[in-house]
Amino acid sequence: MSDLLWQKPGVTVDARIQKFLAGDDVVLDREFFLHDITASKAHAEGLQRIGILSADELSGLQRELDVLAADFRSGAFVLDERYEDCHSAIESRLTERLGDAGRKIHTGRSRNDQILVATRLWLKEKLARVGQLSSQVAAVALDRAQAEGKLPIPGYTHIQRAVVSSAGMWWAGWAEAFIDNATRAADTHRLVDANPLGTAAGYGVNLALDRDHATGVLGFARLQVSPTYAQLSRGKFEMAALEALGGATLDLRRLAWDLSLFTSAEFGFVALPAQYTTGSSIMPNKRNPDVIELMRATHASVAAARTEIEQLLSLPSGYHRDLQASKGAIFHGFGRGLAALELLPDLLANLEWREDRLRSAIDSGMYATDVAVEAAVAGVPFREAYRAAAASAGEAGAGRSPESSLAARTSPGAAADLRLDDLRSRWAALQAC
């Protein structure tokens, strides 16, 4: 391992202790390495603007940081156990190539400052992807709600057959859910879009850093003014980002549950594209919906990541090494959550309804609510209408069809008035942001 910046003369570093302190930093920091390079370039510009670096030194640092980024992408440079973390690796490389100019890159910074801005840039990127994928899911659902609006399907409450529903209502529900998820991701993006570069370890530094310049260079919407709050926001912003992701994966879990049931032999309402199923390793007669089952499991990882960070935050103000553990949580939470969401738009676009099975599952009792409401409209007190409909539920479907039931469902948002134009307007507004 390279010499440690903080190592004191005469003190031998215990390898076991150092391994414990470093944790998984080198592995995790591979995820944030390019963002740290981006932030280091902005910091170098700031140092040159206040006279710490010369124009030539800045030019050399920017050139070598670009080369390092290219080497990292190609695999020519590997972030491994030779380094304590991504920050020490960057400084080591720059010192090796540029001597004293490379050593100056850490002026006015702390390792905490470095990872804070790198992970902040990373979170913005991931939240943007949550928004994009949620918007894609909503678009698929809106299109299918429009195309299949009148297709009857059984409607369930308590996992029991309840009323006649429609594919249009099922799709519209997921469309509105993922429009909200995209909106929430955008709102959370605005929350975390604050530049912590230049706050050091939470108390600023004895330099007139041009933090406003760095904010613009890095593409942040605003400056995170208070160095103290920069520390207080670490973990808080990560939790907010995971909550935005979790809104999408929570809906994904419930959608996957529907598909788990609908693809079972007992229901048989939906056929999945073959690539979303796998063969049994012991039962040659069946295909397993493994993709939707693992989608169903995804929210557990996101929720666990959020809980892990929440438990880290039982701390007083200021920087604490405990916060190092938040990197692993966001890495695993977003890694699993986004991987599942990436598969969802194509899955929804290509699943097929089995109309014969859908219609055969609609029984006479599912019209009982229609009978009760019609009687109430005619003037019968609803409690009496309800009891009469319940008593004759077996005959409630006489002379009725799924189409007539859906056509009569005129409350706003119900089958006869899906209000898809309203939802599409909300979706279009998101695209314009």
C-alpha positions, 0 to 999 in steps of 0.5 A: 500500500502507498504511504498513508497521508495521515501516518505519523512518524515512528508509528507502524501501521498494523495490517489487520487494523488497516484492513478493518479501517479500509473495509471494502473501500477499494472495491466500492470506490471503483463505482465512484472513481470516475466521479472522484476524478471529475470532482478532482478536475473541478477542485484543481480549477478552483486551486488555480483560480486562487493562485495555489496552482499555476496555469501549467500545473493545472493543465498537467493535472487536467491532462493526467486526470483525463488519462487516468480516467481513460486508463481506468475505463480500459482496465489499464489502471486497476484500483486495488489493494495497493491503495487505501481508497480512490482518493489516495489512488488519484493522488498517488498517480498524479504525484508519480506523473507530475511530482509536486504538482500532483501532491498539491491536488489534496490542498483544501480537501479531506478524504471525506470531502472527496467521497461526499462529492463523488457519491453526490454526483453518483446519486444524481446519476442514479436518480435520473435513471430511476426517473427515466425507467419509471417514465418508460414503464408508465409509457408502456402502461399508458399505451396498453391501457389505451389499446386494451381498455375494454378487455374484461379481467377479473377484479380481486380484493383480498385475493378473492374474486370481487367484481368485473374489471378491465385490463385498462384499469389494471394498466392505468393503475401502474401508469399512474404509479410509475408517473408518481415514481418518476415525479418522486425521483425528480423531486429527490434529484432536486434535493440532492443537487447541491454541491458539497465540494470545498466543505472539507471535513465539515468546517471549511478551510483557510482558503478563499475557495471559489465554490460557486465556480465549482458548482457550475463546473460540476453541474450542480443546481446550487451550492450546499452552503454550510460545511456543517450541513454538508456533513449532516446531509450525508446519509440523509440524502442517501436515504432520500435517494433510496426512498425514491428508488424504493417507491418504484421497487415497492410498486414493482414488488406488487406488480410482480406478485400480480404476474406471479399469480396470473401466470400460475396454472390455477389462474393462467391469465398471462403468458410471459415471453419465454426469455423471462422464464427458466426450466426446472432443474428437476421437473421437466414438465414446467417453466418457472417465472424466475425473473418476476420472482427475483423482481419481487425480491428486489425491494427487500435489498433496497429497504435493507440499504435504507435501514442500514444507513438509518442505523448509521445516523445515530450520531452527533453532528460532524464527520464520523468514520461510521459514515463510510459504511453508507457507500456499500448500502447505496451501491447494493441498493441501487445496484439491485433496484436498477437492475430489476427496473431495467427489465420491466419496460420490455417485460410489460410490453411483451406479456400476453393476456389469455382472453379465454381464461380471463373470461372464464374466471368471471362468474355471476357473483361478480355482478352483485355489486352492479345489482346493488348499486343499480337498486340504490340509484333506483331509490332503494336504501343501499343496505337493503339493496346490498342484502338483496344482491347478496341473497341473489348473487348466484343469479346476478349475472343473468342478462349481463356481460362483462362489457355492460358492467364495464360500460356502466362503471362511470366514476372518474378513473373507472373502466368507462372513464379511465381519464388516460388523457389526464395521465398522459398529460402528467407523463408528458410534463415529466418529459419536458422537465 
